[in-house]
């Protein structure tokens, strides 16, 4: 796993992993992981959809181009308010941006 040695930030709803690819591609890539420990397929898909929408809203403004991100879901992501997920994602991205520069 290429992101194992990268930067990470934990929030109540997810763990955000980041790796700067250090290539000429400015594309920002985002992956989502929800393990079976979280519950059945319906719950895992709901969590992934919530995280995907939060990423769509926050990543273009606060993410860094040329980086790979992975969001590892936690069980709280299913019940956490959407506004709190957005705030968590923004804070995590800003925190990772500060530590990488």
Protein Blocks (a to p, Z undefined) as FASTA:
>chain_A
ZZlmmccdddfkbccddddekiabfbdcddddddfklocfklmmmmmmmmmmmmmmmmmm
mmcehiacdddddfklmmpcfklmmmmmmmmmmmmmmmmZZ
